[in-house]
Amino acid sequence: MKKLRLLISACFLTICCLAQPQDPKQLHETAQAFMRQGDYANATLVLNRAMLQEPKNTEMAKDLAQCYYYQNEADKALAVIKPTLDRDDADDQCFQIAANIYQLLNNAEECEKAYRKGIKKFPDSGPLYNEYGEMLWNRQDNNAIRQWEKGIEMDPSYSKNYYNACKFYYSGTDKVWSILYGENFINMEPLGNRTPEIKNILLASYKKLFADADLARNVKTKNGFMDAFLQTMNKQSNVAANGLNPETLTMIRTRFILDWYTDFGNKFPLRQFELQRQLLQDGMFDAYNQWIFGAAQNLAAYQNWTSTHSAEYGEFTRFQKGRIFKIPTGQYYQKTAER
């Protein structure tokens, strides 16, 4: 009898404990664990209970809206995220989520409004410019480049605007900016799954750039930086005359950097060129150019190079792993982009 009473008391205490409201922070952490596993149904269940206790918690609302979004429940997702857009603690991600939900609902007008409202509140948000540009590009609207360029200007260390701008310029006639933006991107995402694609574009862009035997004829762009780039690169046209490969590109880019810092380095500081000069001074510029152009030109030849130059390759690999490539504000020179 005594044991029975103890068992009943233990069960009662367990029920009471389970009935107590759980800490919303712990519930949020549990939901996020479910989200990382891709179990959005369980994450939704837990988040709804957490938000009963903290209905105006913006971080929880963002996660819950995304859970509904991933389960194609757009109306529920919108009902959760829309109230956050006017809150003081709303961040740029709130507007991204809202815009994505409107896209799922095929509501282009409200989607664009969400991006514009978000950019007005967060004019330095690279992700908002990037996604707004992608939305326009999906509608075959060339004004997409305005958004990607603005994102590069306002948030220069956000990589995805460089990716999209590089591809945009490569698809047209201007190869200078596909080269510059592409190289920025691969340095920001050296191990990214889109980096091989951009390396191929870089190699092709250089080939198309030097297809014009006299680059100096193009030095009338009304853009001082671009004129300086073409003028300096034109000095290496003879090196390109017999074709481009990792070795000739290393020679061209070595001479370019030396000439650039003689004539234009102080006038047009650029983080990308600073990196190239550092690698040149440290004896890693050959490995860097092989990393960019080698696999794109001939994968087997690149693998052979890494085997026969294992010390250089190892030193450069260690350098790559130990750095984060960031671009400071104020180094924006694409003033002639359609804005």
DRENMARDO-616036 format. One record per residue (C-alpha): residue in three letters; x, y negated, z. Coordinates in Angstrom, 2 decimals. Example, Ala and Ser with C-alpha at 12.3 -4.5 7.8 and 13.67 -1.06 7.14 Angstrom:
% DRENMARDO-616036
{r->ALA; c1->12.30; c2->4.50; c3->7.80}
{r->SER; c1->13.67; c2->1.06; c3->7.14}
END
This chain:
% DRENMARDO-616036
{r->MET; c1->0.00; c2->0.00; c3->0.00}
{r->LYS; c1->2.81; c2->-2.32; c3->0.92}
{r->LYS; c1->4.56; c2->-1.56; c3->-2.39}
{r->LEU; c1->1.34; c2->-2.30; c3->-4.26}
{r->ARG; c1->1.01; c2->-5.68; c3->-2.57}
{r->LEU; c1->4.61; c2->-6.50; c3->-3.44}
{r->LEU; c1->4.03; c2->-5.52; c3->-7.06}
{r->ILE; c1->0.88; c2->-7.64; c3->-7.26}
{r->SER; c1->2.76; c2->-10.59; c3->-5.71}
{r->ALA; c1->5.61; c2->-10.22; c3->-8.23}
{r->CYS; c1->3.18; c2->-10.10; c3->-11.15}
{r->PHE; c1->1.37; c2->-13.16; c3->-9.82}
{r->LEU; c1->4.63; c2->-15.08; c3->-9.52}
{r->THR; c1->5.62; c2->-14.05; c3->-13.06}
{r->ILE; c1->2.28; c2->-15.23; c3->-14.43}
{r->CYS; c1->2.59; c2->-18.52; c3->-12.57}
{r->CYS; c1->6.09; c2->-19.04; c3->-13.93}
{r->LEU; c1->4.97; c2->-18.33; c3->-17.48}
{r->ALA; c1->2.04; c2->-20.66; c3->-17.06}
{r->GLN; c1->4.31; c2->-23.55; c3->-16.09}
{r->PRO; c1->5.03; c2->-25.90; c3->-18.98}
{r->GLN; c1->8.51; c2->-25.28; c3->-20.39}
{r->ASP; c1->11.07; c2->-28.01; c3->-20.75}
{r->PRO; c1->10.44; c2->-29.68; c3->-24.17}
{r->LYS; c1->14.16; c2->-30.02; c3->-24.78}
{r->GLN; c1->14.64; c2->-26.28; c3->-24.36}
{r->LEU; c1->11.64; c2->-25.62; c3->-26.60}
{r->HIS; c1->13.17; c2->-27.87; c3->-29.26}
{r->GLU; c1->16.45; c2->-25.97; c3->-29.06}
{r->THR; c1->14.59; c2->-22.67; c3->-29.39}
{r->ALA; c1->12.73; c2->-23.97; c3->-32.44}
{r->GLN; c1->15.95; c2->-25.15; c3->-34.05}
{r->ALA; c1->17.43; c2->-21.68; c3->-33.54}
{r->PHE; c1->14.43; c2->-20.23; c3->-35.40}
{r->MET; c1->14.94; c2->-22.81; c3->-38.17}
{r->ARG; c1->18.58; c2->-21.80; c3->-38.60}
{r->GLN; c1->17.37; c2->-18.23; c3->-39.07}
{r->GLY; c1->14.81; c2->-19.35; c3->-41.65}
{r->ASP; c1->11.94; c2->-18.33; c3->-39.36}
{r->TYR; c1->9.85; c2->-21.44; c3->-39.91}
{r->ALA; c1->6.62; c2->-19.86; c3->-38.66}
{r->ASN; c1->8.03; c2->-19.25; c3->-35.18}
{r->ALA; c1->9.76; c2->-22.63; c3->-35.20}
{r->THR; c1->6.41; c2->-24.27; c3->-36.00}
{r->LEU; c1->4.72; c2->-22.41; c3->-33.15}
{r->VAL; c1->7.33; c2->-23.53; c3->-30.62}
{r->LEU; c1->7.53; c2->-27.13; c3->-31.89}
{r->ASN; c1->3.77; c2->-27.60; c3->-31.66}
{r->ARG; c1->3.93; c2->-26.65; c3->-27.99}
{r->ALA; c1->6.89; c2->-28.92; c3->-27.37}
{r->MET; c1->5.08; c2->-31.86; c3->-28.99}
{r->LEU; c1->2.07; c2->-31.39; c3->-26.71}
{r->GLN; c1->4.38; c2->-32.69; c3->-24.00}
{r->GLU; c1->6.21; c2->-35.30; c3->-26.11}
{r->PRO; c1->3.86; c2->-36.27; c3->-28.97}
{r->LYS; c1->6.00; c2->-39.25; c3->-30.01}
{r->ASN; c1->9.32; c2->-37.46; c3->-30.12}
{r->THR; c1->10.64; c2->-38.39; c3->-33.56}
{r->GLU; c1->13.34; c2->-35.70; c3->-33.68}
{r->MET; c1->10.78; c2->-32.99; c3->-32.99}
{r->ALA; c1->8.41; c2->-34.50; c3->-35.55}
{r->LYS; c1->11.11; c2->-34.39; c3->-38.23}
{r->ASP; c1->11.79; c2->-30.72; c3->-37.56}
{r->LEU; c1->8.10; c2->-29.82; c3->-37.45}
{r->ALA; c1->7.43; c2->-31.68; c3->-40.71}
{r->GLN; c1->10.29; c2->-29.83; c3->-42.37}
{r->CYS; c1->8.98; c2->-26.50; c3->-41.09}
{r->TYR; c1->5.60; c2->-27.20; c3->-42.65}
{r->TYR; c1->7.35; c2->-28.41; c3->-45.83}
{r->TYR; c1->9.35; c2->-25.18; c3->-46.17}
{r->GLN; c1->6.11; c2->-23.23; c3->-45.73}
{r->ASN; c1->4.46; c2->-25.29; c3->-48.52}
{r->GLU; c1->1.99; c2->-26.83; c3->-46.08}
{r->ALA; c1->2.46; c2->-30.34; c3->-47.40}
{r->ASP; c1->-0.67; c2->-31.89; c3->-45.91}
{r->LYS; c1->0.28; c2->-30.78; c3->-42.40}
{r->ALA; c1->3.85; c2->-31.93; c3->-42.95}
{r->LEU; c1->2.68; c2->-35.37; c3->-44.05}
{r->ALA; c1->0.34; c2->-35.71; c3->-41.07}
{r->VAL; c1->3.33; c2->-35.12; c3->-38.77}
{r->ILE; c1->5.94; c2->-37.33; c3->-40.45}
{r->LYS; c1->3.83; c2->-40.29; c3->-41.61}
{r->PRO; c1->3.30; c2->-41.79; c3->-38.10}
{r->THR; c1->7.07; c2->-41.83; c3->-37.51}
{r->LEU; c1->7.76; c2->-44.23; c3->-40.38}
{r->ASP; c1->6.58; c2->-47.26; c3->-38.42}
{r->ARG; c1->8.32; c2->-46.35; c3->-35.17}
{r->ASP; c1->11.34; c2->-48.29; c3->-33.95}
{r->ASP; c1->13.37; c2->-45.09; c3->-33.62}
{r->ALA; c1->12.65; c2->-43.89; c3->-37.17}
{r->ASP; c1->15.85; c2->-43.11; c3->-39.07}
{r->ASP; c1->16.54; c2->-42.76; c3->-42.77}
{r->GLN; c1->15.88; c2->-39.03; c3->-42.60}
{r->CYS; c1->12.23; c2->-39.74; c3->-41.71}
{r->PHE; c1->11.83; c2->-41.50; c3->-45.05}
{r->GLN; c1->13.69; c2->-38.73; c3->-46.90}
{r->ILE; c1->11.36; c2->-36.12; c3->-45.45}
{r->ALA; c1->8.28; c2->-38.19; c3->-46.25}
{r->ALA; c1->9.42; c2->-38.72; c3->-49.85}
{r->ASN; c1->10.12; c2->-35.00; c3->-50.30}
{r->ILE; c1->6.64; c2->-34.19; c3->-49.03}
{r->TYR; c1->5.07; c2->-36.66; c3->-51.46}
{r->GLN; c1->7.02; c2->-34.97; c3->-54.25}
{r->LEU; c1->5.60; c2->-31.62; c3->-53.15}
{r->LEU; c1->2.16; c2->-33.22; c3->-53.36}
{r->ASN; c1->2.98; c2->-34.58; c3->-56.85}
{r->ASN; c1->2.35; c2->-38.12; c3->-55.59}
{r->ALA; c1->5.07; c2->-40.06; c3->-57.43}
{r->GLU; c1->3.76; c2->-43.48; c3->-56.40}
{r->GLU; c1->3.84; c2->-42.78; c3->-52.65}
{r->CYS; c1->7.16; c2->-40.98; c3->-53.01}
{r->GLU; c1->8.74; c2->-44.07; c3->-54.56}
{r->LYS; c1->7.16; c2->-46.27; c3->-51.89}
{r->ALA; c1->8.71; c2->-44.11; c3->-49.18}
{r->TYR; c1->12.18; c2->-44.44; c3->-50.72}
{r->ARG; c1->11.81; c2->-48.19; c3->-51.19}
{r->LYS; c1->10.54; c2->-48.68; c3->-47.65}
{r->GLY; c1->13.38; c2->-46.57; c3->-46.29}
{r->ILE; c1->16.03; c2->-48.44; c3->-48.29}
{r->LYS; c1->14.62; c2->-51.77; c3->-47.10}
{r->LYS; c1->15.01; c2->-50.63; c3->-43.50}
{r->PHE; c1->18.31; c2->-48.77; c3->-44.07}
{r->PRO; c1->20.15; c2->-50.58; c3->-46.90}
{r->ASP; c1->23.36; c2->-48.65; c3->-46.11}
{r->SER; c1->21.84; c2->-45.17; c3->-46.47}
{r->GLY; c1->23.65; c2->-43.24; c3->-49.19}
{r->PRO; c1->21.24; c2->-40.27; c3->-48.96}
{r->LEU; c1->18.19; c2->-42.47; c3->-49.67}
{r->TYR; c1->19.78; c2->-44.04; c3->-52.76}
{r->ASN; c1->20.90; c2->-40.62; c3->-53.97}
{r->GLU; c1->17.50; c2->-38.96; c3->-53.64}
{r->TYR; c1->15.67; c2->-41.95; c3->-55.07}
{r->GLY; c1->18.01; c2->-41.81; c3->-58.06}
{r->GLU; c1->17.39; c2->-38.08; c3->-58.46}
{r->MET; c1->13.64; c2->-38.68; c3->-58.42}
{r->LEU; c1->13.98; c2->-41.28; c3->-61.18}
{r->TRP; c1->16.32; c2->-39.03; c3->-63.18}
{r->ASN; c1->13.81; c2->-36.19; c3->-63.01}
{r->ARG; c1->11.37; c2->-38.62; c3->-64.64}
{r->GLN; c1->14.02; c2->-39.32; c3->-67.34}
{r->ASP; c1->14.38; c2->-42.87; c3->-66.06}
{r->ASN; c1->17.91; c2->-44.22; c3->-66.64}
{r->ASN; c1->17.38; c2->-46.68; c3->-63.80}
{r->ALA; c1->18.56; c2->-43.76; c3->-61.66}
{r->ILE; c1->22.13; c2->-45.01; c3->-62.13}
{r->ARG; c1->21.21; c2->-48.25; c3->-60.37}
{r->GLN; c1->20.38; c2->-46.28; c3->-57.24}
{r->TRP; c1->23.49; c2->-44.11; c3->-57.37}
{r->GLU; c1->25.69; c2->-47.15; c3->-57.95}
{r->LYS; c1->24.07; c2->-49.02; c3->-55.08}
{r->GLY; c1->24.59; c2->-45.98; c3->-52.89}
{r->ILE; c1->28.27; c2->-45.92; c3->-53.81}
{r->GLU; c1->28.60; c2->-49.62; c3->-53.03}
{r->MET; c1->26.73; c2->-49.54; c3->-49.72}
{r->ASP; c1->27.77; c2->-46.11; c3->-48.40}
{r->PRO; c1->31.07; c2->-45.36; c3->-50.17}
{r->SER; c1->31.94; c2->-42.23; c3->-48.21}
{r->TYR; c1->28.71; c2->-40.40; c3->-49.07}
{r->SER; c1->29.63; c2->-37.87; c3->-51.75}
{r->LYS; c1->26.45; c2->-37.04; c3->-53.65}
{r->ASN; c1->26.05; c2->-40.42; c3->-55.35}
{r->TYR; c1->29.49; c2->-39.89; c3->-56.92}
{r->TYR; c1->28.41; c2->-36.47; c3->-58.18}
{r->ASN; c1->25.32; c2->-37.79; c3->-59.93}
{r->ALA; c1->26.99; c2->-40.95; c3->-61.24}
{r->CYS; c1->29.90; c2->-38.92; c3->-62.63}
{r->LYS; c1->27.53; c2->-36.69; c3->-64.59}
{r->PHE; c1->25.49; c2->-39.68; c3->-65.76}
{r->TYR; c1->28.52; c2->-41.49; c3->-67.20}
{r->TYR; c1->29.92; c2->-38.31; c3->-68.73}
{r->SER; c1->26.66; c2->-37.83; c3->-70.62}
{r->GLY; c1->27.15; c2->-41.28; c3->-72.19}
{r->THR; c1->30.07; c2->-43.03; c3->-73.81}
{r->ASP; c1->31.83; c2->-44.40; c3->-70.70}
{r->LYS; c1->34.47; c2->-41.95; c3->-69.46}
{r->VAL; c1->36.33; c2->-44.26; c3->-67.06}
{r->TRP; c1->33.71; c2->-43.98; c3->-64.33}
{r->SER; c1->33.12; c2->-40.27; c3->-64.84}
{r->ILE; c1->36.85; c2->-39.85; c3->-64.15}
{r->LEU; c1->36.99; c2->-42.11; c3->-61.11}
{r->TYR; c1->33.73; c2->-40.96; c3->-59.53}
{r->GLY; c1->34.40; c2->-37.31; c3->-60.29}
{r->GLU; c1->37.77; c2->-37.39; c3->-58.56}
{r->ASN; c1->36.25; c2->-39.08; c3->-55.54}
{r->PHE; c1->33.64; c2->-36.34; c3->-55.33}
{r->ILE; c1->36.05; c2->-33.39; c3->-55.48}
{r->ASN; c1->38.17; c2->-34.96; c3->-52.74}
{r->MET; c1->35.12; c2->-35.41; c3->-50.54}
{r->GLU; c1->33.91; c2->-31.87; c3->-51.19}
{r->PRO; c1->37.09; c2->-29.91; c3->-52.06}
{r->LEU; c1->35.45; c2->-26.57; c3->-51.23}
{r->GLY; c1->31.94; c2->-27.45; c3->-52.44}
{r->ASN; c1->30.09; c2->-25.16; c3->-54.83}
{r->ARG; c1->29.71; c2->-28.05; c3->-57.32}
{r->THR; c1->33.41; c2->-28.95; c3->-57.30}
{r->PRO; c1->34.39; c2->-26.54; c3->-60.14}
{r->GLU; c1->31.72; c2->-28.17; c3->-62.33}
{r->ILE; c1->33.15; c2->-31.64; c3->-61.71}
{r->LYS; c1->36.71; c2->-30.43; c3->-62.31}
{r->ASN; c1->35.60; c2->-29.29; c3->-65.76}
{r->ILE; c1->34.01; c2->-32.69; c3->-66.37}
{r->LEU; c1->37.21; c2->-34.44; c3->-65.26}
{r->LEU; c1->39.32; c2->-32.51; c3->-67.72}
{r->ALA; c1->36.82; c2->-33.10; c3->-70.53}
{r->SER; c1->36.57; c2->-36.79; c3->-69.62}
{r->TYR; c1->40.33; c2->-37.29; c3->-69.94}
{r->LYS; c1->40.27; c2->-35.56; c3->-73.33}
{r->LYS; c1->37.48; c2->-37.82; c3->-74.52}
{r->LEU; c1->39.16; c2->-40.89; c3->-73.07}
{r->PHE; c1->42.38; c2->-40.24; c3->-75.00}
{r->ALA; c1->40.49; c2->-39.30; c3->-78.16}
{r->ASP; c1->40.74; c2->-43.05; c3->-78.85}
{r->ALA; c1->44.35; c2->-43.57; c3->-79.93}
{r->ASP; c1->44.30; c2->-47.17; c3->-78.71}
{r->LEU; c1->42.52; c2->-47.59; c3->-75.37}
{r->ALA; c1->43.52; c2->-51.23; c3->-75.26}
{r->ARG; c1->40.92; c2->-52.02; c3->-77.90}
{r->ASN; c1->38.32; c2->-51.43; c3->-75.19}
{r->VAL; c1->39.85; c2->-54.01; c3->-72.86}
{r->LYS; c1->36.97; c2->-56.44; c3->-73.28}
{r->THR; c1->34.57; c2->-54.99; c3->-70.76}
{r->LYS; c1->34.10; c2->-58.13; c3->-68.63}
{r->ASN; c1->35.16; c2->-55.95; c3->-65.72}
{r->GLY; c1->38.65; c2->-56.82; c3->-64.49}
{r->PHE; c1->39.21; c2->-53.49; c3->-62.78}
{r->MET; c1->38.13; c2->-51.46; c3->-65.79}
{r->ASP; c1->40.29; c2->-53.56; c3->-68.11}
{r->ALA; c1->43.26; c2->-53.01; c3->-65.81}
{r->PHE; c1->42.61; c2->-49.25; c3->-65.74}
{r->LEU; c1->42.42; c2->-48.97; c3->-69.53}
{r->GLN; c1->45.42; c2->-51.22; c3->-70.07}
{r->THR; c1->47.54; c2->-49.13; c3->-67.69}
{r->MET; c1->46.29; c2->-45.80; c3->-69.01}
{r->ASN; c1->46.89; c2->-46.92; c3->-72.61}
{r->LYS; c1->50.64; c2->-46.95; c3->-71.93}
{r->GLN; c1->50.48; c2->-43.15; c3->-71.77}
{r->SER; c1->48.70; c2->-42.57; c3->-75.08}
{r->ASN; c1->51.84; c2->-41.14; c3->-76.66}
{r->VAL; c1->52.08; c2->-38.46; c3->-73.95}
{r->ALA; c1->48.53; c2->-37.39; c3->-74.80}
{r->ALA; c1->49.23; c2->-37.19; c3->-78.53}
{r->ASN; c1->50.05; c2->-33.47; c3->-78.43}
{r->GLY; c1->47.06; c2->-32.52; c3->-76.29}
{r->LEU; c1->46.18; c2->-32.50; c3->-72.61}
{r->ASN; c1->46.89; c2->-29.81; c3->-70.05}
{r->PRO; c1->47.75; c2->-29.85; c3->-66.33}
{r->GLU; c1->51.40; c2->-30.62; c3->-67.07}
{r->THR; c1->50.79; c2->-33.53; c3->-69.44}
{r->LEU; c1->48.07; c2->-34.91; c3->-67.19}
{r->THR; c1->50.47; c2->-34.78; c3->-64.25}
{r->MET; c1->52.97; c2->-36.80; c3->-66.30}
{r->ILE; c1->50.33; c2->-39.30; c3->-67.45}
{r->ARG; c1->48.88; c2->-39.77; c3->-63.97}
{r->THR; c1->52.33; c2->-40.08; c3->-62.37}
{r->ARG; c1->53.31; c2->-42.90; c3->-64.72}
{r->PHE; c1->49.88; c2->-44.46; c3->-64.32}
{r->ILE; c1->50.24; c2->-44.68; c3->-60.53}
{r->LEU; c1->53.73; c2->-46.14; c3->-60.76}
{r->ASP; c1->52.57; c2->-48.78; c3->-63.26}
{r->TRP; c1->49.35; c2->-49.49; c3->-61.34}
{r->TYR; c1->51.17; c2->-50.33; c3->-58.13}
{r->THR; c1->53.59; c2->-52.53; c3->-60.06}
{r->ASP; c1->50.85; c2->-54.55; c3->-61.78}
{r->PHE; c1->47.48; c2->-54.17; c3->-60.07}
{r->GLY; c1->47.80; c2->-52.40; c3->-56.73}
{r->ASN; c1->47.43; c2->-55.54; c3->-54.63}
{r->LYS; c1->44.60; c2->-56.94; c3->-56.71}
{r->PHE; c1->42.52; c2->-53.75; c3->-56.82}
{r->PRO; c1->43.16; c2->-51.56; c3->-53.77}
{r->LEU; c1->41.58; c2->-48.13; c3->-54.22}
{r->ARG; c1->41.62; c2->-45.20; c3->-51.81}
{r->GLN; c1->41.81; c2->-42.66; c3->-54.65}
{r->PHE; c1->44.98; c2->-44.22; c3->-56.02}
{r->GLU; c1->46.43; c2->-44.51; c3->-52.52}
{r->LEU; c1->45.94; c2->-40.75; c3->-52.14}
{r->GLN; c1->47.67; c2->-40.10; c3->-55.47}
{r->ARG; c1->50.61; c2->-42.28; c3->-54.51}
{r->GLN; c1->50.89; c2->-40.51; c3->-51.13}
{r->LEU; c1->50.90; c2->-37.10; c3->-52.82}
{r->LEU; c1->53.48; c2->-38.32; c3->-55.31}
{r->GLN; c1->55.74; c2->-39.56; c3->-52.52}
{r->ASP; c1->55.31; c2->-36.33; c3->-50.55}
{r->GLY; c1->56.07; c2->-34.07; c3->-53.52}
{r->MET; c1->52.56; c2->-32.60; c3->-53.76}
{r->PHE; c1->51.26; c2->-34.42; c3->-56.82}
{r->ASP; c1->52.03; c2->-31.55; c3->-59.19}
{r->ALA; c1->50.09; c2->-29.12; c3->-56.97}
{r->TYR; c1->47.22; c2->-31.60; c3->-56.70}
{r->ASN; c1->46.91; c2->-31.91; c3->-60.47}
{r->GLN; c1->47.12; c2->-28.16; c3->-60.89}
{r->TRP; c1->44.31; c2->-27.83; c3->-58.33}
{r->ILE; c1->42.15; c2->-30.22; c3->-60.34}
{r->PHE; c1->42.95; c2->-29.29; c3->-63.93}
{r->GLY; c1->44.56; c2->-25.86; c3->-63.78}
{r->ALA; c1->41.51; c2->-23.68; c3->-63.17}
{r->ALA; c1->39.43; c2->-25.83; c3->-65.51}
{r->GLN; c1->41.94; c2->-25.43; c3->-68.36}
{r->ASN; c1->42.97; c2->-21.80; c3->-67.89}
{r->LEU; c1->42.15; c2->-19.84; c3->-64.72}
{r->ALA; c1->44.71; c2->-17.09; c3->-65.37}
{r->ALA; c1->47.48; c2->-19.64; c3->-65.95}
{r->TYR; c1->46.49; c2->-21.48; c3->-62.76}
{r->GLN; c1->46.60; c2->-18.26; c3->-60.72}
{r->ASN; c1->50.03; c2->-17.56; c3->-62.15}
{r->TRP; c1->51.15; c2->-21.07; c3->-61.20}
{r->THR; c1->50.02; c2->-20.60; c3->-57.60}
{r->SER; c1->51.97; c2->-17.33; c3->-57.45}
{r->THR; c1->55.18; c2->-18.77; c3->-58.86}
{r->HIS; c1->54.90; c2->-21.98; c3->-56.82}
{r->SER; c1->53.69; c2->-20.47; c3->-53.56}
{r->ALA; c1->55.56; c2->-22.94; c3->-51.33}
{r->GLU; c1->54.16; c2->-26.00; c3->-53.12}
{r->TYR; c1->50.69; c2->-24.46; c3->-53.25}
{r->GLY; c1->50.80; c2->-23.56; c3->-49.56}
{r->GLU; c1->51.93; c2->-27.04; c3->-48.53}
{r->PHE; c1->49.16; c2->-28.68; c3->-50.54}
{r->THR; c1->46.54; c2->-26.25; c3->-49.22}
{r->ARG; c1->47.53; c2->-27.08; c3->-45.64}
{r->PHE; c1->47.31; c2->-30.77; c3->-46.49}
{r->GLN; c1->43.82; c2->-30.30; c3->-47.96}
{r->LYS; c1->42.54; c2->-28.51; c3->-44.88}
{r->GLY; c1->43.82; c2->-31.16; c3->-42.52}
{r->ARG; c1->42.21; c2->-34.26; c3->-44.04}
{r->ILE; c1->38.87; c2->-35.93; c3->-44.59}
{r->PHE; c1->38.66; c2->-38.20; c3->-47.63}
{r->LYS; c1->36.78; c2->-41.39; c3->-46.85}
{r->ILE; c1->36.50; c2->-44.57; c3->-48.88}
{r->PRO; c1->36.38; c2->-47.94; c3->-47.10}
{r->THR; c1->33.79; c2->-50.54; c3->-47.94}
{r->GLY; c1->34.87; c2->-53.36; c3->-50.21}
{r->GLN; c1->36.53; c2->-51.16; c3->-52.87}
{r->TYR; c1->33.60; c2->-51.29; c3->-55.25}
{r->TYR; c1->34.52; c2->-52.45; c3->-58.76}
{r->GLN; c1->31.68; c2->-51.29; c3->-60.98}
{r->LYS; c1->30.17; c2->-54.75; c3->-61.22}
{r->THR; c1->28.89; c2->-54.29; c3->-64.75}
{r->ALA; c1->26.57; c2->-51.37; c3->-63.94}
{r->GLU; c1->22.97; c2->-52.07; c3->-64.84}
{r->ARG; c1->21.49; c2->-53.23; c3->-61.56}
END
